[in-house]
Amino acid sequence: MPSPTPSPVDGFRAFVARAVGDDAPGTSRFRRALAGESPARFSDRIVLERAAHLVATTRRTLQDIATESGFRGYDVFARAFRREYGDLPSAWRAAPTSWAIDAPGDVHFRPPDGVRLPARRRMDGVDLLGELVTHHVRAVGDLVDAAAVLPDADLDERDGTDGTGAGAGGLSLRASLTQLVDRMEAITAAAHDVPHETARTGTPESLGSLRSRLDRVGPELADTVALLAATGRFDEAFVDAFAPGPVTRTVGEMVAHVLVDADHLRTTALCRLRASDAAGGLG
């Protein structure tokens, strides 16, 4: 006989129990945010916040909400609700206020079935840019590592498409990854007035060599972007005097080119990895 399908609140409670009780990676921030609140109190409060959200935003019966939320009966639910929100669920539903209950760590339910953690520190636009750079370097590294197991024939195959129908100029997987790393090097070279040469002849670069370059240039890129931000140099511009028409690009545009315009290269690489069954858990 098949086991019953767990209700959403069962899964929600299980998630909360794991988050407050495990030492698994990714849960330490969760536990730190709960300072001043016991795991039992947190679990009960978060589930009640979720129930209040359902009261305010759905037409489901209060009995159903109480049952799904794990209360032993509607009366128990109503007493807990009134204690936290100052009114019975039926009256509160007519003029609902915020479902967030005051808590020392400011951790609250986030619809539909999540939890919102407070900021650990103030983060401005420069900090966000640093996070984007770190994410980009990590994503490219994951692609390079996944591609390292493939034979040269798969690395250098060119079919003129990125797998999305948009086309990518026939770039191979190796070429896509190489361009991604080249663009990182170009930013650091330009910022430090160092010549950058992307043309390579002879044997295509190995994935091991590419990984070594990325291990070097990834941290350099992060440091360079931080330096440019600290010194207010994002509007500094470079002019290519030997282009058919002089081309002017700001440092900010170059950084955006690395992070945003490179998305199609990452997509191309990911599609080729999927076609070779080497993508693994890459998104």
Backbone as numpy.savetxt, mean C-alpha at the origin, in Angstrom:
# Nx Ny Nz CAx CAy CAz Cx Cy Cz
-21.29 -33.39 6.96 -22.15 -32.20 6.96 -21.25 -30.96 6.96
-21.43 -30.03 6.02 -20.55 -28.86 5.95 -20.74 -27.98 7.17
-19.63 -27.35 7.59 -19.70 -26.44 8.73 -20.38 -25.15 8.30
-21.08 -24.50 9.22 -21.79 -23.26 8.86 -20.80 -22.17 8.46
-21.23 -21.35 7.51 -20.39 -20.23 7.08 -20.35 -19.18 8.19
-19.13 -18.77 8.60 -19.05 -17.79 9.69 -19.64 -16.45 9.26
-20.28 -15.78 10.20 -20.84 -14.46 9.91 -19.72 -13.44 9.82
-19.99 -12.27 9.22 -18.96 -11.24 9.14 -18.37 -10.88 10.49
-19.24 -10.83 11.53 -18.72 -10.45 12.84 -17.82 -11.53 13.41
-18.06 -12.82 13.07 -17.16 -13.88 13.51 -15.76 -13.63 12.98
-15.69 -13.33 11.67 -14.40 -13.03 11.07 -13.79 -11.77 11.63
-14.63 -10.79 11.92 -14.15 -9.53 12.47 -13.57 -9.75 13.87
-14.29 -10.50 14.69 -13.80 -10.80 16.04 -12.51 -11.61 15.98
-12.44 -12.55 15.05 -11.23 -13.36 14.91 -10.04 -12.49 14.52
-10.27 -11.54 13.62 -9.20 -10.62 13.22 -8.72 -9.81 14.42
-9.65 -9.28 15.20 -9.28 -8.48 16.36 -8.50 -9.31 17.36
-8.94 -10.57 17.58 -8.25 -11.44 18.52 -6.81 -11.70 18.08
-6.62 -11.92 16.78 -5.27 -12.15 16.27 -4.42 -10.89 16.42
-5.00 -9.76 16.10 -4.23 -8.51 16.11 -3.75 -8.14 17.50
-4.56 -8.40 18.52 -4.17 -8.00 19.87 -3.40 -9.10 20.59
-3.40 -10.29 20.04 -2.76 -11.39 20.76 -1.54 -11.99 20.11
-1.33 -11.74 18.81 -0.22 -12.37 18.09 1.01 -11.49 18.09
2.14 -12.13 17.82 3.38 -11.41 17.59 3.73 -11.43 16.10
2.72 -11.66 15.26 2.96 -11.76 13.83 3.38 -10.41 13.27
4.18 -10.42 12.18 4.57 -9.15 11.56 3.34 -8.33 11.18
3.40 -7.04 11.44 2.30 -6.16 11.08 1.32 -5.90 12.21
1.43 -6.67 13.31 0.49 -6.46 14.41 1.08 -5.62 15.53
2.38 -5.36 15.51 3.00 -4.61 16.59 2.44 -3.19 16.66
2.23 -2.57 15.50 1.65 -1.21 15.51 0.25 -1.24 16.10
-0.50 -2.28 15.78 -1.84 -2.42 16.29 -1.81 -2.48 17.82
-0.94 -3.31 18.36 -0.89 -3.48 19.81 -0.41 -2.20 20.51
0.55 -1.50 19.91 1.01 -0.26 20.51 -0.10 0.78 20.59
-0.97 0.78 19.56 -2.06 1.75 19.54 -3.11 1.46 20.61
-3.08 0.25 21.18 -4.08 -0.12 22.18 -3.64 0.19 23.60
-2.53 0.91 23.75 -2.05 1.25 25.08 -3.15 1.93 25.89
-3.37 1.44 27.10 -4.39 2.02 27.96 -5.74 1.36 27.84
-5.84 0.32 27.02 -7.12 -0.36 26.81 -6.85 -1.86 26.76
-7.56 -2.63 27.57 -7.34 -4.08 27.59 -7.85 -4.70 26.30
-7.28 -5.85 25.90 -7.78 -6.52 24.69 -9.27 -6.81 24.75
-9.77 -7.22 25.93 -11.20 -7.54 26.05 -12.05 -6.29 25.85
-11.64 -5.19 26.48 -12.39 -3.94 26.32 -12.34 -3.47 24.88
-11.17 -3.57 24.26 -11.05 -3.15 22.87 -11.97 -3.96 21.98
-11.94 -5.28 22.14 -12.76 -6.14 21.29 -14.24 -5.82 21.44
-14.70 -5.67 22.69 -16.11 -5.36 22.92 -16.48 -4.00 22.33
-15.59 -3.02 22.50 -15.88 -1.66 22.01 -15.94 -1.62 20.49
-14.97 -2.25 19.84 -14.93 -2.22 18.37 -16.16 -2.91 17.78
-16.54 -4.04 18.36 -17.72 -4.74 17.85 -18.97 -3.90 18.07
-19.04 -3.18 19.20 -20.19 -2.32 19.44 -20.20 -1.14 18.48
-19.03 -0.61 18.15 -18.96 0.46 17.15 -19.48 -0.04 15.81
-19.09 -1.26 15.45 -19.57 -1.85 14.19 -21.09 -2.01 14.23
-21.61 -2.45 15.37 -23.06 -2.60 15.51 -23.76 -1.26 15.38
-23.20 -0.21 16.00 -23.79 1.12 15.90 -23.80 1.61 14.45
-22.74 1.29 13.72 -22.70 1.65 12.30 -23.84 0.98 11.55
-24.10 -0.29 11.84 -25.19 -1.00 11.19 -26.55 -0.40 11.59
-26.68 -0.02 12.84 -27.93 0.61 13.29 -28.18 1.90 12.51
-27.12 2.69 12.33 -27.27 4.00 11.70 -27.43 3.93 10.19
-26.86 2.94 9.54 -26.76 2.95 8.08 -27.57 1.87 7.38
-28.22 0.98 8.12 -29.01 -0.07 7.48 -30.44 -0.08 8.06
-31.29 -0.84 7.43 -32.66 -1.01 7.92 -32.84 -2.37 8.57
-31.77 -3.03 8.85 -31.87 -4.34 9.49 -32.48 -4.20 10.87
-33.14 -5.27 11.33 -33.75 -5.20 12.65 -32.67 -5.14 13.71
-32.98 -4.51 14.80 -32.02 -4.39 15.90 -31.69 -5.77 16.48
-32.67 -6.67 16.47 -32.43 -8.03 16.96 -31.39 -8.73 16.09
-31.51 -8.57 14.76 -30.54 -9.19 13.86 -29.14 -8.62 14.09
-29.05 -7.32 14.27 -27.75 -6.69 14.50 -27.14 -7.18 15.81
-27.97 -7.30 16.83 -27.48 -7.79 18.12 -26.97 -9.22 18.00
-27.71 -10.05 17.27 -27.30 -11.44 17.10 -26.00 -11.55 16.31
-25.93 -10.83 15.20 -24.72 -10.89 14.38 -23.51 -10.36 15.14
-23.73 -9.39 16.02 -22.62 -8.80 16.76 -22.17 -9.66 17.94
-22.85 -10.79 18.15 -22.38 -11.72 19.17 -22.94 -11.49 20.56
-23.95 -10.64 20.70 -24.54 -10.43 22.01 -25.49 -11.59 22.34
-25.59 -11.91 23.63 -26.39 -13.07 24.05 -27.89 -12.83 23.94
-28.25 -11.62 23.66 -29.66 -11.29 23.48 -29.79 -9.81 23.23
-30.99 -9.42 22.79 -31.18 -8.00 22.49 -31.05 -7.15 23.74
-31.53 -7.66 24.88 -31.47 -6.87 26.10 -30.03 -6.56 26.49
-29.15 -7.54 26.32 -27.73 -7.33 26.63 -27.15 -6.27 25.69
-27.50 -6.39 24.41 -27.04 -5.42 23.41 -27.54 -4.02 23.75
-28.83 -3.91 24.10 -29.42 -2.61 24.38 -28.76 -1.94 25.58
-28.46 -2.74 26.63 -27.82 -2.17 27.81 -26.42 -1.67 27.48
-25.66 -2.48 26.74 -24.30 -2.06 26.37 -24.36 -0.82 25.48
-25.31 -0.79 24.56 -25.45 0.34 23.65 -25.77 1.62 24.43
-26.73 1.51 25.36 -27.14 2.69 26.13 -26.00 3.19 27.01
-25.22 2.27 27.53 -24.11 2.67 28.39 -23.08 3.50 27.62
-22.85 3.18 26.37 -21.83 3.86 25.57 -22.36 5.06 24.80
-23.60 4.96 24.31 -24.13 6.01 23.43 -25.20 6.87 24.10
-25.57 6.53 25.33 -26.50 7.36 26.08 -27.95 7.21 25.70
-28.26 6.23 24.84 -29.65 6.05 24.43 -29.81 4.62 23.94
-31.06 4.16 23.88 -31.34 2.84 23.33 -31.15 2.85 21.82
-30.83 1.70 21.24 -30.58 1.66 19.79 -31.72 2.22 18.96
-32.97 1.94 19.37 -34.12 2.41 18.57 -34.20 3.93 18.56
-33.96 4.56 19.70 -34.00 6.03 19.75 -32.79 6.63 19.05
-31.64 6.01 19.23 -30.40 6.52 18.61 -30.49 6.43 17.09
-31.13 5.40 16.60 -31.27 5.22 15.14 -32.03 6.39 14.52
-32.94 6.99 15.23 -33.74 8.10 14.69 -32.89 9.36 14.51
-31.85 9.52 15.32 -30.98 10.70 15.21 -29.55 10.27 15.59
-28.91 9.48 14.74 -27.61 8.91 15.10 -26.50 9.96 15.15
-25.57 9.73 16.04 -24.35 10.52 16.11 -23.19 9.64 15.66
-21.96 10.02 15.95 -20.82 9.21 15.56 -20.84 7.87 16.28
-20.49 6.80 15.57 -20.43 5.49 16.22 -19.13 5.29 16.97
-18.16 6.21 16.84 -16.87 6.08 17.52 -17.04 6.33 19.02
-16.55 5.41 19.82 -16.59 5.52 21.28 -15.22 6.00 21.76
-15.18 6.97 22.65 -13.92 7.50 23.14 -13.01 6.37 23.62
-11.74 6.43 23.20 -10.77 5.41 23.58 -9.40 6.05 23.69
-8.58 5.61 24.64 -7.27 6.26 24.86 -6.35 6.18 23.66
-6.42 5.10 22.89 -5.52 4.95 21.75 -6.08 5.47 20.44
-7.34 5.94 20.45 -7.99 6.48 19.25 -8.03 5.47 18.10
-8.21 4.19 18.45 -8.39 3.14 17.45 -9.88 2.88 17.32
-10.39 2.92 16.07 -11.84 2.80 15.89 -12.19 1.91 14.70
-13.44 1.47 14.71 -13.99 0.71 13.60 -14.00 1.57 12.34
-13.68 0.93 11.21 -13.75 1.61 9.92 -14.61 0.77 8.99
-15.75 1.32 8.52 -16.64 0.55 7.64 -15.92 0.10 6.37
-16.26 -1.08 5.80 -17.36 -1.93 6.30 -16.93 -2.92 7.37
-15.68 -3.39 7.35 -15.25 -4.38 8.33 -13.77 -4.23 8.66
-13.34 -3.01 8.87 -11.94 -2.77 9.15 -11.74 -1.98 10.43
-10.49 -1.64 10.69 -10.11 -0.87 11.86 -9.19 0.26 11.41
-9.40 1.45 11.95 -8.55 2.60 11.63 -7.60 2.86 12.79
-6.30 2.87 12.49 -5.29 3.17 13.49 -4.88 4.64 13.37
-4.57 5.29 14.48 -4.17 6.69 14.42 -2.77 6.83 13.83
-2.45 8.01 13.37 -1.11 8.28 12.84 -0.08 8.12 13.96
1.06 7.53 13.64 2.14 7.39 14.62 2.91 8.69 14.77
2.91 9.48 13.72 3.61 10.76 13.74 3.00 11.64 12.66
3.29 12.91 12.74 2.79 13.83 11.72 3.53 13.57 10.41
2.78 13.40 9.32 3.39 13.14 8.02 2.93 14.21 7.05
3.89 14.93 6.43 3.53 15.93 5.45 3.77 15.39 4.04
3.66 16.28 3.04 3.81 15.84 1.66 5.18 15.25 1.37
6.22 15.79 2.01 7.57 15.27 1.79 7.68 13.85 2.33
7.12 13.61 3.52 7.13 12.26 4.08 6.39 11.29 3.17
5.27 11.73 2.63 4.49 10.87 1.74 5.30 10.53 0.50
6.01 11.51 -0.04 6.84 11.25 -1.21 7.91 10.22 -0.88
8.49 10.32 0.30 9.47 9.32 0.71 8.88 7.93 0.77
7.64 7.84 1.26 6.95 6.54 1.30 6.74 6.00 -0.11
6.37 6.87 -1.04 6.16 6.44 -2.43 7.46 5.92 -3.05
8.57 6.61 -2.77 9.86 6.17 -3.29 10.21 4.80 -2.73
10.05 4.64 -1.42 10.35 3.36 -0.78 9.50 2.24 -1.36
8.21 2.53 -1.58 7.32 1.52 -2.16 7.76 1.15 -3.57
8.12 2.15 -4.36 8.53 1.89 -5.74 9.78 1.03 -5.79
10.76 1.36 -4.98 12.01 0.58 -4.96 11.72 -0.85 -4.53
10.88 -1.02 -3.52 10.56 -2.36 -3.05 9.81 -3.15 -4.12
8.88 -2.49 -4.82 8.10 -3.17 -5.86 9.00 -3.63 -7.00
9.92 -2.77 -7.41 10.85 -3.16 -8.48 11.73 -4.30 -8.01
12.18 -4.25 -6.77 13.00 -5.34 -6.24 12.25 -6.67 -6.25
10.97 -6.64 -5.90 10.17 -7.87 -5.93 10.08 -8.43 -7.35
9.93 -7.54 -8.32 9.85 -7.97 -9.72 11.17 -8.59 -10.17
12.28 -7.95 -9.81 13.60 -8.47 -10.20 13.82 -9.84 -9.57
13.48 -9.99 -8.30 13.67 -11.28 -7.62 12.83 -12.37 -8.26
11.59 -12.03 -8.62 10.72 -13.03 -9.25 11.24 -13.42 -10.63
11.80 -12.46 -11.35 12.29 -12.73 -12.71 13.59 -13.52 -12.70
14.32 -13.51 -11.59 15.64 -14.13 -11.54 15.61 -15.63 -11.79
14.45 -16.26 -11.60 14.37 -17.72 -11.77 14.08 -18.11 -13.22
13.82 -17.13 -14.08 13.43 -17.43 -15.45 14.64 -17.61 -16.35
14.50 -18.44 -17.39 15.58 -18.59 -18.37 15.68 -17.35 -19.25
16.83 -17.19 -19.90 17.05 -16.01 -20.74 15.99 -15.86 -21.82
15.51 -16.99 -22.35 14.52 -16.92 -23.43 13.26 -16.19 -22.96
12.84 -16.45 -21.72 11.66 -15.78 -21.19 11.96 -14.32 -20.85
13.17 -14.08 -20.34 13.54 -12.72 -19.97 13.59 -11.79 -21.18
13.96 -12.35 -22.34 14.18 -11.51 -23.53 13.09 -11.63 -24.58
12.03 -12.36 -24.28 10.92 -12.49 -25.23 10.24 -11.14 -25.42
9.94 -10.82 -26.67 9.27 -9.56 -27.00 8.07 -9.88 -27.88
6.88 -9.40 -27.41 5.68 -9.66 -28.23 4.91 -8.38 -28.53
5.45 -7.24 -28.13 4.82 -5.98 -28.50 3.62 -5.59 -27.68
3.39 -6.29 -26.55 2.25 -5.92 -25.72 2.60 -6.07 -24.26
1.94 -5.31 -23.42 2.18 -5.42 -21.99 1.15 -6.31 -21.32
0.33 -7.00 -22.13 -0.67 -7.88 -21.56 -1.97 -7.18 -21.23
-2.02 -5.88 -21.38 -3.24 -5.14 -21.07 -3.91 -4.61 -22.33
-3.27 -4.83 -23.47 -3.81 -4.33 -24.71 -3.34 -2.93 -25.04
-2.55 -2.34 -24.13 -2.11 -0.97 -24.35 -0.83 -0.89 -25.15
-0.09 -1.98 -25.17 1.18 -1.97 -25.90 2.29 -1.36 -25.09
3.50 -1.83 -25.29 4.64 -1.32 -24.55 5.87 -1.31 -25.42
5.68 -1.14 -26.72 6.82 -1.02 -27.61 7.63 -2.29 -27.75
7.04 -3.43 -27.41 7.76 -4.69 -27.55 8.87 -4.87 -26.53
8.81 -4.21 -25.39 9.85 -4.36 -24.39 9.82 -5.76 -23.79
11.00 -6.33 -23.63 11.09 -7.62 -22.95 11.04 -7.39 -21.45
10.91 -8.49 -20.70 10.90 -8.39 -19.25 12.22 -7.81 -18.76
13.33 -8.30 -19.31 14.64 -7.79 -18.89 14.77 -6.29 -19.19
14.30 -5.89 -20.39 14.40 -4.49 -20.77 13.54 -3.60 -19.88
12.35 -4.08 -19.53 11.47 -3.30 -18.66 12.11 -3.08 -17.29
12.66 -4.14 -16.73 13.29 -4.03 -15.41 14.54 -3.15 -15.48
15.29 -3.29 -16.57 16.50 -2.47 -16.72 16.15 -0.99 -16.80
15.09 -0.67 -17.54 14.68 0.73 -17.64 14.24 1.30 -16.30
13.58 0.46 -15.50 13.14 0.92 -14.19 14.33 1.32 -13.31
15.36 0.50 -13.34 16.55 0.80 -12.55 17.31 1.97 -13.16
17.39 2.02 -14.49 18.06 3.13 -15.16 17.45 4.47 -14.76
16.14 4.53 -14.68 15.47 5.79 -14.36 15.80 6.24 -12.93
15.94 5.29 -12.03 16.35 5.65 -10.67 17.76 6.25 -10.68
18.65 5.62 -11.43 20.02 6.13 -11.53 20.05 7.52 -12.15
19.18 7.76 -13.13 19.17 9.05 -13.81 18.84 10.18 -12.85
17.91 9.94 -11.93 17.54 10.97 -10.96 18.72 11.31 -10.06
19.35 10.29 -9.51 20.46 10.54 -8.59 21.63 11.21 -9.31
21.87 10.80 -10.57 22.96 11.40 -11.34 22.68 12.88 -11.62
21.45 13.18 -12.02 21.10 14.57 -12.33 21.19 15.45 -11.09
20.72 14.93 -9.96 20.72 15.73 -8.74 22.13 16.04 -8.26
23.07 15.16 -8.58 24.45 15.35 -8.11 25.39 15.75 -9.23
24.82 16.13 -10.39 25.62 16.59 -11.53 26.65 15.55 -11.97
26.19 14.31 -12.03 27.06 13.22 -12.48 26.50 12.69 -13.80
27.33 12.51 -14.84 26.83 11.98 -16.11 26.21 10.60 -15.92
25.14 10.36 -16.68 24.48 9.05 -16.60 24.35 8.50 -18.00
24.87 7.31 -18.20 24.85 6.66 -19.51 23.99 5.41 -19.42
22.89 5.37 -20.18 22.00 4.21 -20.11 22.28 3.19 -21.19
22.96 3.61 -22.27 23.20 2.68 -23.38 24.15 1.57 -22.95
23.78 0.32 -23.23 24.61 -0.83 -22.91 24.74 -1.70 -24.15
25.91 -2.18 -24.40 26.15 -3.01 -25.57 26.63 -4.39 -25.13
26.59 -5.33 -26.06 27.08 -6.66 -25.76 26.04 -7.50 -25.06
26.49 -8.35 -24.15 25.61 -9.28 -23.46 24.61 -8.53 -22.59
23.32 -8.89 -22.66 22.33 -8.23 -21.81 22.70 -8.37 -20.33
22.33 -7.38 -19.55 22.67 -7.40 -18.12 21.97 -8.55 -17.41
22.70 -9.26 -16.59 22.11 -10.37 -15.84 21.20 -9.83 -14.75
20.28 -10.70 -14.30 19.39 -10.28 -13.22 20.16 -10.09 -11.92
21.24 -10.84 -11.74 22.06 -10.65 -10.55 22.70 -9.27 -10.55
23.23 -8.86 -11.71 23.82 -7.53 -11.83 22.77 -6.45 -11.63
21.59 -6.68 -12.19 20.52 -5.69 -12.05 20.11 -5.55 -10.59
20.05 -6.68 -9.88 19.69 -6.64 -8.46 20.76 -5.88 -7.66
22.02 -6.09 -8.01 23.10 -5.36 -7.32 23.00 -3.86 -7.56
22.68 -3.49 -8.81 22.51 -2.06 -9.10 21.35 -1.48 -8.31
20.26 -2.24 -8.24 19.10 -1.75 -7.51 19.40 -1.62 -6.02
20.16 -2.58 -5.48 20.52 -2.50 -4.06 21.33 -1.24 -3.77
22.07 -0.78 -4.76 22.86 0.44 -4.58 22.03 1.68 -4.84
21.30 1.69 -5.96 20.63 2.91 -6.39 19.32 3.15 -5.63
18.69 2.08 -5.11 17.45 2.28 -4.36 17.64 3.19 -3.16
18.58 2.86 -2.24 18.82 3.77 -1.12 19.33 5.14 -1.58
20.11 5.17 -2.66 20.58 6.46 -3.18 19.41 7.33 -3.63
18.43 6.71 -4.27 17.26 7.46 -4.72 16.50 8.02 -3.53
16.29 7.19 -2.51 15.58 7.67 -1.32 16.32 8.84 -0.68
17.64 8.72 -0.55 18.43 9.80 0.05 18.40 11.06 -0.82
18.44 10.86 -2.14 18.44 12.01 -3.05 17.12 12.76 -2.99
16.01 12.04 -2.99 14.70 12.70 -2.92 14.56 13.44 -1.60
15.05 12.83 -0.51 15.01 13.51 0.80 15.84 14.80 0.77
17.01 14.73 0.12 17.87 15.91 0.01 17.21 17.00 -0.82
16.62 16.61 -1.95 15.95 17.59 -2.81 14.81 18.27 -2.06
14.09 17.50 -1.27 12.98 18.06 -0.50 13.49 19.01 0.57
14.54 18.59 1.28 15.06 19.40 2.37 15.64 20.73 1.88
16.17 20.73 0.67 16.79 21.94 0.13 15.89 22.70 -0.82
14.63 22.24 -0.95 13.67 22.96 -1.79 14.04 23.01 -3.25
14.56 21.89 -3.79 15.08 21.91 -5.15 14.15 21.28 -6.18
12.92 20.95 -5.82 12.05 20.24 -6.77 11.71 21.09 -7.99
11.80 22.41 -7.87 11.51 23.26 -9.03 12.78 23.60 -9.82
13.91 23.10 -9.40 15.14 23.25 -10.18 14.96 22.55 -11.51
15.43 23.16 -12.59 15.14 22.62 -13.92 16.42 22.33 -14.69
16.30 21.37 -15.61 17.38 21.01 -16.52 16.90 21.26 -17.95
17.79 21.77 -18.77 17.46 22.04 -20.17 18.35 21.18 -21.04
17.71 20.40 -21.92 18.46 19.59 -22.89 18.70 20.48 -24.12
19.88 21.06 -24.18 20.17 22.04 -25.23 20.30 21.41 -26.61
20.50 20.11 -26.69 20.74 19.48 -27.99 19.51 18.72 -28.51
18.40 18.88 -27.84 17.16 18.31 -28.36 16.70 19.14 -29.55
15.88 18.57 -30.47 15.39 19.33 -31.62 14.79 20.67 -31.22
14.06 20.67 -30.12 13.60 21.92 -29.52 14.00 21.84 -28.06
14.67 22.84 -27.52 15.15 22.75 -26.14 14.06 22.27 -25.19
14.38 21.23 -24.41 13.42 20.62 -23.49 13.81 20.98 -22.06
12.87 21.51 -21.33 13.11 21.87 -19.94 12.26 20.97 -19.04
12.92 20.36 -18.06 12.21 19.50 -17.11 12.66 19.85 -15.70
11.71 19.99 -14.80 12.07 20.26 -13.41 12.45 18.94 -12.72
13.14 19.09 -11.61 13.49 17.90 -10.83 12.22 17.21 -10.35
11.21 18.00 -9.97 9.95 17.41 -9.55 9.31 16.57 -10.63
9.37 17.04 -11.87 8.83 16.28 -12.99 9.60 14.99 -13.19
10.92 15.03 -13.00 11.73 13.83 -13.17 11.40 12.79 -12.10
11.21 13.25 -10.87 10.84 12.32 -9.81 9.47 11.72 -10.10
8.52 12.55 -10.55 7.19 12.04 -10.90 7.29 11.02 -12.04
8.19 11.27 -12.99 8.38 10.35 -14.10 8.82 8.98 -13.60
9.71 8.98 -12.62 10.18 7.70 -12.06 9.06 6.97 -11.35
8.27 7.70 -10.57 7.27 7.06 -9.72 5.94 6.78 -10.42
5.53 7.69 -11.30 4.20 7.57 -11.91 4.29 7.00 -13.32
5.08 7.64 -14.17 5.16 7.19 -15.55 5.78 5.81 -15.68
6.53 5.38 -14.66 7.14 4.05 -14.72 6.13 2.94 -14.44
4.91 3.33 -14.13 3.91 2.32 -13.80 3.69 1.34 -14.94
3.73 1.84 -16.20 3.49 0.93 -17.32 4.63 -0.08 -17.46
5.85 0.30 -17.04 6.96 -0.65 -17.08 6.78 -1.74 -16.03
6.32 -1.36 -14.86 6.05 -2.36 -13.83 4.92 -3.28 -14.27
3.90 -2.69 -14.92 2.78 -3.50 -15.41 3.26 -4.49 -16.47
4.10 -4.00 -17.38 4.66 -4.87 -18.41 5.41 -6.03 -17.78
6.28 -5.71 -16.82 7.07 -6.75 -16.17 6.18 -7.75 -15.45
5.16 -7.26 -14.75 4.28 -8.14 -14.01 3.50 -9.06 -14.94
3.01 -8.52 -16.05 2.26 -9.34 -17.01 3.14 -10.44 -17.59
4.38 -10.12 -17.88 5.29 -11.14 -18.42 5.61 -12.20 -17.37
5.74 -11.78 -16.12 5.97 -12.75 -15.06 4.77 -13.68 -14.90
3.57 -13.11 -14.99 2.38 -13.94 -14.90 2.28 -14.92 -16.06
2.68 -14.46 -17.23 2.65 -15.35 -18.40 3.63 -16.50 -18.23
4.69 -16.28 -17.45 5.70 -17.32 -17.22 5.47 -18.07 -15.91
4.32 -17.81 -15.26 3.98 -18.44 -13.98 5.04 -18.17 -12.92
5.66 -17.00 -12.97 6.69 -16.69 -11.97 6.28 -15.50 -11.10
5.05 -15.05 -11.23 4.64 -13.87 -10.48 4.42 -14.15 -9.00
4.13 -15.41 -8.66 3.93 -15.73 -7.26 2.79 -14.92 -6.67
3.06 -14.28 -5.53 2.04 -13.49 -4.86 2.09 -12.03 -5.19
2.83 -11.66 -6.27 2.92 -10.25 -6.64 1.56 -9.74 -7.08
1.22 -8.49 -6.65 -0.08 -7.92 -7.02 -0.06 -7.27 -8.37
